[in-house]
Amino acid sequence: MNDAQPDGATSEHDDSHQPAERDTVAFVGDSLTAGGRWADWFPDLNVVNLGVGGSTTDDLIAQIDDVVELRPDEVVMLIGTNDLGTRQTVEHLVRNIETACVRLRKELPGSRMLVQSILPRGREYARRIQDANIHLRQFSSTVRAQFLDLWPAMALEDGELNPKFSDDRLHLNDAGYEAWLGELRPALVRLREMPPMTTPIQIIKPDQYTRPAH
């Protein structure tokens, strides 16, 4: 008897119709990230929210091992505003974010990374936030991370966080998260279209912080 199956038939062991394994995405940051309902907003992803209220970039450095242990497919990062709130310098926060990205790229060579710009808050912080964001944009490509500039969608012309998005000039309300998601959703699509890296890259970290030309 011929046990061969007819053309187009599938065996009982054929797993071609099994649901695809979901990417694991680590959201890393402070209370802005911690307050997001990422699992609800991205149900097709295996979301891990590592946001911690009050976190600074020093805390980010201390948290890197937790991120690495997850072995995520993507890392989505937004941090830095609490450094400015505690009067740390732009140089300090940029250095720490760069250090974190270098470590993540070294330890997770196959993961995709998305670095998001620091969000606007009170207009008195605008110049320093924009200065930091310029550096982060320039640095991201050196670790093959994508950069998402949230400033145009969230800030008024004077650098103030749009009052429609916050009740305290810092934390986001529902409208603020919707505005953020409007930028983040297509950014994640673009990020996931990137082929994962298969080998580590040589990263030479800048040894001197320099202010960009304006």
Secondary structure, DSSP 8 states (H G I E B T S, - for coil): ------TT---TT--TTS-----EEEEEESHHHHT--HHHH-TTSEEEE---TT--HHHHHHHHHHHHHH--SEEEEE--HHHHHTT--HHHHHHHHHHHHHHHHHH-TT-EEEEE-----SGGGHHHHHHHHHHHHHHHGGGT-EEE--HHHHB-TTS-B-GGG-SSSSS--HHHHHHHHHHHHHHHHHHHHS----S-------SS------
